[in-house]
């Protein structure tokens, strides 16, 4: 009789422990790759300055315009990095 009781206790413990376990698989969902949209104004090529450098003053103005284009291109690159570094789903 003693073995029969300990056998029933073991069966009950197994059933109790298996009832607490979670055997169901949880599906989170299918991952979807979402890339942020980059505005076309940030990726369009910049036109060269139309000015000709015939004089010293013209060369300096041309150099100033190229410097302005370089700064704009760097600002566009920084904006692209900012867009790409943020998660699409986050609200920053």
N, CA, C and O atoms as CSV, one atom per row, in Angstrom:
chain,resi,resn,atom,element,x,y,z
A,1,UNK,N,N,0.809,-1.187,0.000
A,1,UNK,CA,C,0.000,0.000,0.000
A,1,UNK,C,C,0.858,1.260,0.000
A,1,UNK,O,O,0.497,2.271,-0.602
A,2,UNK,N,N,1.982,1.187,0.673
A,2,UNK,CA,C,2.864,2.344,0.780
A,2,UNK,C,C,3.387,2.762,-0.591
A,2,UNK,O,O,3.480,3.957,-0.872
A,3,UNK,N,N,3.738,1.781,-1.468
A,3,UNK,CA,C,4.246,2.093,-2.795
A,3,UNK,C,C,3.150,2.692,-3.663
A,3,UNK,O,O,3.433,3.556,-4.492
A,4,UNK,N,N,1.934,2.265,-3.500
A,4,UNK,CA,C,0.822,2.770,-4.298
A,4,UNK,C,C,0.543,4.243,-3.989
A,4,UNK,O,O,0.264,5.032,-4.892
A,5,UNK,N,N,0.620,4.604,-2.704
A,5,UNK,CA,C,0.379,5.992,-2.304
A,5,UNK,C,C,1.489,6.892,-2.824
A,5,UNK,O,O,1.207,7.979,-3.328
A,6,UNK,N,N,2.745,6.467,-2.714
A,6,UNK,CA,C,3.850,7.298,-3.194
A,6,UNK,C,C,3.814,7.425,-4.718
A,6,UNK,O,O,4.239,8.439,-5.272
A,7,UNK,N,N,3.300,6.382,-5.396
A,7,UNK,CA,C,3.151,6.465,-6.843
A,7,UNK,C,C,2.106,7.491,-7.250
A,7,UNK,O,O,2.310,8.253,-8.195
A,8,UNK,N,N,0.978,7.510,-6.529
A,8,UNK,CA,C,-0.064,8.504,-6.796
A,8,UNK,C,C,0.417,9.919,-6.489
A,8,UNK,O,O,0.075,10.862,-7.203
A,9,UNK,N,N,1.190,10.064,-5.455
A,9,UNK,CA,C,1.731,11.388,-5.116
A,9,UNK,C,C,2.665,11.866,-6.230
A,9,UNK,O,O,2.624,13.031,-6.624
A,10,UNK,N,N,3.505,10.961,-6.734
A,10,UNK,CA,C,4.416,11.328,-7.818
A,10,UNK,C,C,3.645,11.731,-9.073
A,10,UNK,O,O,4.003,12.703,-9.738
A,11,UNK,N,N,2.584,10.982,-9.397
A,11,UNK,CA,C,1.765,11.307,-10.569
A,11,UNK,C,C,1.087,12.664,-10.398
A,11,UNK,O,O,1.049,13.468,-11.329
A,12,UNK,N,N,0.550,12.914,-9.198
A,12,UNK,CA,C,-0.107,14.199,-8.941
A,12,UNK,C,C,0.883,15.364,-9.034
A,12,UNK,O,O,0.561,16.416,-9.586
A,13,UNK,N,N,2.095,15.165,-8.489
A,13,UNK,CA,C,3.103,16.222,-8.573
A,13,UNK,C,C,3.502,16.502,-10.026
A,13,UNK,O,O,3.667,17.660,-10.411
A,14,UNK,N,N,3.655,15.463,-10.821
A,14,UNK,CA,C,4.000,15.644,-12.233
A,14,UNK,C,C,2.895,16.406,-12.948
A,14,UNK,O,O,3.175,17.311,-13.733
A,15,UNK,N,N,1.642,16.050,-12.685
A,15,UNK,CA,C,0.533,16.746,-13.321
A,15,UNK,C,C,0.453,18.203,-12.887
A,15,UNK,O,O,0.178,19.091,-13.693
A,16,UNK,N,N,0.696,18.435,-11.600
A,16,UNK,CA,C,0.666,19.814,-11.122
A,16,UNK,C,C,1.778,20.650,-11.750
A,16,UNK,O,O,1.561,21.796,-12.144
A,17,UNK,N,N,2.970,20.061,-11.839
A,17,UNK,CA,C,4.090,20.806,-12.409
A,17,UNK,C,C,3.926,21.016,-13.907
A,17,UNK,O,O,4.298,22.069,-14.426
A,18,UNK,N,N,3.385,20.047,-14.599
A,18,UNK,CA,C,3.197,20.216,-16.038
A,18,UNK,C,C,2.057,21.184,-16.329
A,18,UNK,O,O,2.040,21.805,-17.392
A,19,UNK,N,N,1.122,21.324,-15.428
A,19,UNK,CA,C,0.040,22.291,-15.614
A,19,UNK,C,C,0.528,23.720,-15.487
A,19,UNK,O,O,-0.070,24.629,-16.063
A,20,UNK,N,N,1.599,23.936,-14.749
A,20,UNK,CA,C,2.136,25.278,-14.568
A,20,UNK,C,C,3.081,25.673,-15.702
A,20,UNK,O,O,3.344,26.856,-15.917
A,21,UNK,N,N,3.579,24.688,-16.415
A,21,UNK,CA,C,4.527,25.024,-17.477
A,21,UNK,C,C,3.785,25.554,-18.692
A,21,UNK,O,O,2.598,25.290,-18.884
A,22,UNK,N,N,4.495,26.291,-19.487
A,22,UNK,CA,C,3.906,26.906,-20.665
A,22,UNK,C,C,4.483,26.240,-21.907
A,22,UNK,O,O,5.624,26.511,-22.280
A,23,UNK,N,N,3.715,25.382,-22.544
A,23,UNK,CA,C,4.189,24.665,-23.723
A,23,UNK,C,C,3.739,25.327,-25.004
A,23,UNK,O,O,4.092,24.870,-26.091
A,24,UNK,N,N,2.987,26.369,-24.904
A,24,UNK,CA,C,2.496,27.032,-26.099
A,24,UNK,C,C,3.561,27.976,-26.636
A,24,UNK,O,O,4.223,28.688,-25.883
A,25,UNK,N,N,3.708,27.964,-27.943
A,25,UNK,CA,C,4.650,28.905,-28.547
A,25,UNK,C,C,3.911,30.203,-28.836
A,25,UNK,O,O,2.774,30.207,-29.307
A,26,UNK,N,N,4.570,31.266,-28.550
A,26,UNK,CA,C,3.980,32.574,-28.787
A,26,UNK,C,C,4.558,33.142,-30.081
A,26,UNK,O,O,5.775,33.201,-30.262
A,27,UNK,N,N,3.682,33.550,-30.955
A,27,UNK,CA,C,4.139,34.162,-32.194
A,27,UNK,C,C,4.066,35.670,-32.041
A,27,UNK,O,O,3.007,36.235,-31.769
A,28,UNK,N,N,5.178,36.289,-32.217
A,28,UNK,CA,C,5.263,37.742,-32.082
A,28,UNK,C,C,4.784,38.403,-33.372
A,28,UNK,O,O,4.157,39.462,-33.336
A,29,UNK,N,N,5.071,37.800,-34.470
A,29,UNK,CA,C,4.695,38.372,-35.750
A,29,UNK,C,C,5.862,38.252,-36.710
A,29,UNK,O,O,6.983,37.923,-36.320
A,30,UNK,N,N,5.590,38.512,-37.909
A,30,UNK,CA,C,6.622,38.435,-38.929
A,30,UNK,C,C,7.365,39.760,-38.957
A,30,UNK,O,O,6.742,40.814,-39.091
A,31,UNK,N,N,8.685,39.724,-38.833
A,31,UNK,CA,C,9.427,40.981,-38.869
A,31,UNK,C,C,9.375,41.603,-40.268
A,31,UNK,O,O,9.528,40.916,-41.278
A,32,UNK,N,N,9.160,42.886,-40.297
A,32,UNK,CA,C,9.075,43.608,-41.563
A,32,UNK,C,C,10.163,44.669,-41.569
A,32,UNK,O,O,10.282,45.463,-40.636
A,33,UNK,N,N,10.946,44.670,-42.623
A,33,UNK,CA,C,12.012,45.659,-42.755
A,33,UNK,C,C,11.424,46.939,-43.317
A,33,UNK,O,O,10.928,46.965,-44.443
A,34,UNK,N,N,11.481,47.989,-42.535
A,34,UNK,CA,C,10.960,49.280,-42.962
A,34,UNK,C,C,12.120,50.260,-42.975
A,34,UNK,O,O,12.763,50.500,-41.953
A,35,UNK,N,N,12.374,50.816,-44.139
A,35,UNK,CA,C,13.447,51.795,-44.242
A,35,UNK,C,C,12.836,53.186,-44.280
A,35,UNK,O,O,11.804,53.400,-44.916
A,36,UNK,N,N,13.466,54.122,-43.607
A,36,UNK,CA,C,12.926,55.485,-43.624
A,36,UNK,C,C,13.084,56.102,-45.005
A,36,UNK,O,O,14.023,55.792,-45.737
A,37,UNK,N,N,12.153,56.976,-45.343
A,37,UNK,CA,C,12.219,57.672,-46.628
A,37,UNK,C,C,13.124,58.885,-46.500
A,37,UNK,O,O,13.032,59.659,-45.548
A,38,UNK,N,N,13.987,59.025,-47.467
A,38,UNK,CA,C,14.897,60.167,-47.509
A,38,UNK,C,C,14.374,61.124,-48.564
A,38,UNK,O,O,14.169,60.721,-49.709
A,39,UNK,N,N,14.152,62.379,-48.207
A,39,UNK,CA,C,13.639,63.345,-49.186
A,39,UNK,C,C,14.580,63.483,-50.382
A,39,UNK,O,O,15.801,63.411,-50.238
A,40,UNK,N,N,14.001,63.681,-51.552
A,40,UNK,CA,C,14.799,63.790,-52.779
A,40,UNK,C,C,15.728,65.003,-52.745
A,40,UNK,O,O,16.799,64.979,-53.351
A,41,UNK,N,N,15.331,66.049,-52.052
A,41,UNK,CA,C,16.181,67.251,-52.011
A,41,UNK,C,C,17.522,66.978,-51.326
A,41,UNK,O,O,18.492,67.709,-51.530
A,42,UNK,N,N,17.568,65.907,-50.501
A,42,UNK,CA,C,18.824,65.586,-49.828
A,42,UNK,C,C,19.733,64.726,-50.690
A,42,UNK,O,O,20.930,64.631,-50.419
A,43,UNK,N,N,19.184,64.099,-51.724
A,43,UNK,CA,C,19.997,63.205,-52.542
A,43,UNK,C,C,20.194,63.703,-53.968
A,43,UNK,O,O,21.005,63.138,-54.702
A,44,UNK,N,N,19.477,64.742,-54.379
A,44,UNK,CA,C,19.657,65.283,-55.725
A,44,UNK,C,C,21.027,65.938,-55.842
A,44,UNK,O,O,21.500,66.551,-54.885
A,45,UNK,N,N,21.678,65.819,-57.010
A,45,UNK,CA,C,22.973,66.480,-57.186
A,45,UNK,C,C,22.814,68.001,-57.204
A,45,UNK,O,O,21.827,68.534,-57.711
A,46,UNK,N,N,23.782,68.663,-56.654
A,46,UNK,CA,C,23.770,70.122,-56.625
A,46,UNK,C,C,24.408,70.655,-57.908
A,46,UNK,O,O,25.446,70.153,-58.340
A,47,UNK,N,N,23.797,71.662,-58.514
A,47,UNK,CA,C,24.392,72.210,-59.735
A,47,UNK,C,C,25.629,73.048,-59.406
A,47,UNK,O,O,25.702,73.657,-58.338
A,48,UNK,N,N,26.596,73.078,-60.319
A,48,UNK,CA,C,27.778,73.908,-60.074
A,48,UNK,C,C,27.424,75.383,-60.221
A,48,UNK,O,O,26.456,75.726,-60.899
A,49,UNK,N,N,28.201,76.249,-59.594
A,49,UNK,CA,C,27.965,77.687,-59.757
A,49,UNK,C,C,28.139,78.096,-61.224
A,49,UNK,O,O,28.995,77.566,-61.932
A,50,UNK,N,N,27.316,79.040,-61.660
A,50,UNK,CA,C,27.354,79.482,-63.059
A,50,UNK,C,C,28.406,80.562,-63.295
A,50,UNK,O,O,28.657,80.936,-64.440
A,51,UNK,N,N,29.000,81.048,-62.268
A,51,UNK,CA,C,29.940,82.163,-62.367
A,51,UNK,C,C,31.279,81.701,-62.953
A,51,UNK,O,O,31.741,80.595,-62.671
A,52,UNK,N,N,31.869,82.527,-63.739
A,52,UNK,CA,C,33.193,82.262,-64.292
A,52,UNK,C,C,34.223,83.088,-63.528
A,52,UNK,O,O,33.957,84.234,-63.167
A,53,UNK,N,N,35.373,82.521,-63.287
A,53,UNK,CA,C,36.407,83.216,-62.528
A,53,UNK,C,C,37.428,83.880,-63.445
A,53,UNK,O,O,38.560,83.411,-63.555
A,54,UNK,N,N,37.032,84.978,-64.108
A,54,UNK,CA,C,37.942,85.670,-65.029
A,54,UNK,C,C,38.876,86.613,-64.283
A,54,UNK,O,O,40.003,86.843,-64.721
A,55,UNK,N,N,38.425,87.154,-63.176
A,55,UNK,CA,C,39.261,88.086,-62.397
A,55,UNK,C,C,39.510,87.477,-61.021
A,55,UNK,O,O,38.963,86.433,-60.665
A,56,UNK,N,N,40.352,88.170,-60.266
A,56,UNK,CA,C,40.625,87.697,-58.894
A,56,UNK,C,C,39.347,87.716,-58.057
A,56,UNK,O,O,39.072,86.809,-57.271
A,57,UNK,N,N,38.575,88.793,-58.261
A,57,UNK,CA,C,37.309,88.883,-57.514
A,57,UNK,C,C,36.363,87.750,-57.944
A,57,UNK,O,O,35.688,87.162,-57.099
A,58,UNK,N,N,36.310,87.445,-59.223
A,58,UNK,CA,C,35.456,86.365,-59.724
A,58,UNK,C,C,35.868,85.007,-59.169
A,58,UNK,O,O,35.025,84.168,-58.852
A,59,UNK,N,N,37.191,84.803,-59.057
A,59,UNK,CA,C,37.685,83.536,-58.499
A,59,UNK,C,C,37.305,83.430,-57.029
A,59,UNK,O,O,36.913,82.360,-56.563
A,60,UNK,N,N,37.421,84.539,-56.296
A,60,UNK,CA,C,37.047,84.519,-54.878
A,60,UNK,C,C,35.544,84.279,-54.700
A,60,UNK,O,O,35.138,83.551,-53.794
A,61,UNK,N,N,34.715,84.889,-55.560
A,61,UNK,CA,C,33.269,84.660,-55.484
A,61,UNK,C,C,32.930,83.209,-55.842
A,61,UNK,O,O,32.066,82.591,-55.220
A,62,UNK,N,N,33.626,82.677,-56.854
A,62,UNK,CA,C,33.422,81.285,-57.223
A,62,UNK,C,C,33.809,80.354,-56.075
A,62,UNK,O,O,33.113,79.380,-55.789
A,63,UNK,N,N,34.920,80.666,-55.427
A,63,UNK,CA,C,35.364,79.882,-54.284
A,63,UNK,C,C,34.340,79.962,-53.140
A,63,UNK,O,O,34.070,78.962,-52.474
A,64,UNK,N,N,33.777,81.150,-52.918
A,64,UNK,CA,C,32.767,81.314,-51.873
A,64,UNK,C,C,31.512,80.502,-52.203
A,64,UNK,O,O,30.910,79.902,-51.311
A,65,UNK,N,N,31.115,80.479,-53.480
A,65,UNK,CA,C,29.941,79.699,-53.862
A,65,UNK,C,C,30.200,78.195,-53.701
A,65,UNK,O,O,29.319,77.454,-53.264
A,66,UNK,N,N,31.385,77.758,-54.049
A,66,UNK,CA,C,31.714,76.343,-53.844
A,66,UNK,C,C,31.745,75.988,-52.357
A,66,UNK,O,O,31.345,74.890,-51.971
A,67,UNK,N,N,32.212,76.903,-51.537
A,67,UNK,CA,C,32.199,76.672,-50.087
A,67,UNK,C,C,30.759,76.568,-49.581
A,67,UNK,O,O,30.456,75.751,-48.712
A,68,UNK,N,N,29.880,77.400,-50.132
A,68,UNK,CA,C,28.473,77.343,-49.755
A,68,UNK,C,C,27.866,75.995,-50.167
A,68,UNK,O,O,27.099,75.399,-49.410
A,69,UNK,N,N,28.211,75.521,-51.365
A,69,UNK,CA,C,27.730,74.216,-51.816
A,69,UNK,C,C,28.278,73.086,-50.954
A,69,UNK,O,O,27.568,72.123,-50.663
A,70,UNK,N,N,29.534,73.201,-50.548
A,70,UNK,CA,C,30.142,72.175,-49.694
A,70,UNK,C,C,29.432,72.115,-48.345
A,70,UNK,O,O,29.161,71.027,-47.836
A,71,UNK,N,N,29.130,73.266,-47.768
A,71,UNK,CA,C,28.414,73.293,-46.486
A,71,UNK,C,C,27.009,72.716,-46.622
A,71,UNK,O,O,26.538,72.002,-45.737
A,72,UNK,N,N,26.334,73.029,-47.740
A,72,UNK,CA,C,24.992,72.479,-47.953
A,72,UNK,C,C,25.061,70.966,-48.122
A,72,UNK,O,O,24.215,70.246,-47.591
A,73,UNK,N,N,26.058,70.476,-48.854
A,73,UNK,CA,C,26.204,69.035,-49.034
A,73,UNK,C,C,26.478,68.342,-47.702
A,73,UNK,O,O,25.950,67.260,-47.445
A,74,UNK,N,N,27.298,68.959,-46.856
A,74,UNK,CA,C,27.578,68.377,-45.533
A,74,UNK,C,C,26.325,68.398,-44.653
A,74,UNK,O,O,26.094,67.464,-43.886
A,75,UNK,N,N,25.524,69.448,-44.759
A,75,UNK,CA,C,24.274,69.509,-43.991
A,75,UNK,C,C,23.306,68.434,-44.474
A,75,UNK,O,O,22.613,67.812,-43.669
A,76,UNK,N,N,23.257,68.213,-45.799
A,76,UNK,CA,C,22.402,67.156,-46.337
A,76,UNK,C,C,22.864,65.785,-45.849
A,76,UNK,O,O,22.042,64.943,-45.490
A,77,UNK,N,N,24.148,65.567,-45.836
A,77,UNK,CA,C,24.678,64.288,-45.333
A,77,UNK,C,C,24.337,64.094,-43.861
A,77,UNK,O,O,23.957,62.998,-43.447
A,78,UNK,N,N,24.470,65.146,-43.078
A,78,UNK,CA,C,24.135,65.056,-41.652
A,78,UNK,C,C,22.647,64.752,-41.470
A,78,UNK,O,O,22.269,63.996,-40.575
A,79,UNK,N,N,21.805,65.343,-42.322
A,79,UNK,CA,C,20.367,65.075,-42.233
A,79,UNK,C,C,20.068,63.620,-42.588
A,79,UNK,O,O,19.210,62.996,-41.963
A,80,UNK,N,N,20.761,63.080,-43.576
A,80,UNK,CA,C,20.556,61.680,-43.955
A,80,UNK,C,C,20.988,60.754,-42.819
A,80,UNK,O,O,20.304,59.777,-42.516
A,81,UNK,N,N,22.115,61.060,-42.199
A,81,UNK,CA,C,22.572,60.252,-41.065
A,81,UNK,C,C,21.559,60.324,-39.930
A,81,UNK,O,O,21.291,59.311,-39.283
A,82,UNK,N,N,21.001,61.478,-39.681
A,82,UNK,CA,C,19.997,61.647,-38.633
A,82,UNK,C,C,18.746,60.826,-38.943
A,82,UNK,O,O,18.183,60.188,-38.053
A,83,UNK,N,N,18.315,60.843,-40.197
A,83,UNK,CA,C,17.130,60.075,-40.586
A,83,UNK,C,C,17.398,58.589,-40.440
A,83,UNK,O,O,16.558,57.859,-39.914
A,84,UNK,N,N,18.547,58.133,-40.894
A,84,UNK,CA,C,18.851,56.708,-40.874
A,84,UNK,C,C,19.138,56.193,-39.466
A,84,UNK,O,O,18.968,55.000,-39.212
A,85,UNK,N,N,19.569,57.055,-38.542
A,85,UNK,CA,C,19.923,56.591,-37.199
A,85,UNK,C,C,18.701,56.401,-36.304
A,85,UNK,O,O,18.760,55.648,-35.333
A,86,UNK,N,N,17.605,57.069,-36.616
A,86,UNK,CA,C,16.397,56.928,-35.790
A,86,UNK,C,C,15.603,55.718,-36.227
A,86,UNK,O,O,15.541,55.389,-37.411
A,87,UNK,N,N,14.992,55.054,-35.246
A,87,UNK,CA,C,14.098,53.946,-35.554
A,87,UNK,C,C,12.829,54.513,-36.171
A,87,UNK,O,O,12.382,55.606,-35.822
A,88,UNK,N,N,12.264,53.758,-37.083
A,88,UNK,CA,C,11.070,54.215,-37.772
A,88,UNK,C,C,9.888,54.281,-36.827
A,88,UNK,O,O,9.085,55.210,-36.910
A,89,UNK,N,N,9.764,53.316,-35.931
A,89,UNK,CA,C,8.618,53.243,-35.042
A,89,UNK,C,C,8.688,54.164,-33.840
A,89,UNK,O,O,7.671,54.394,-33.185
A,90,UNK,N,N,9.854,54.694,-33.536
A,90,UNK,CA,C,9.975,55.526,-32.335
A,90,UNK,C,C,9.490,56.926,-32.611
A,90,UNK,O,O,9.515,57.395,-33.749
A,91,UNK,N,N,9.048,57.589,-31.563
A,91,UNK,CA,C,8.538,58.945,-31.694
A,91,UNK,C,C,9.475,59.897,-30.954
A,91,UNK,O,O,9.244,60.244,-29.795
A,92,UNK,N,N,10.538,60.313,-31.648
A,92,UNK,CA,C,11.503,61.255,-31.048
A,92,UNK,C,C,11.290,62.645,-31.569
A,92,UNK,O,O,12.005,63.568,-31.179
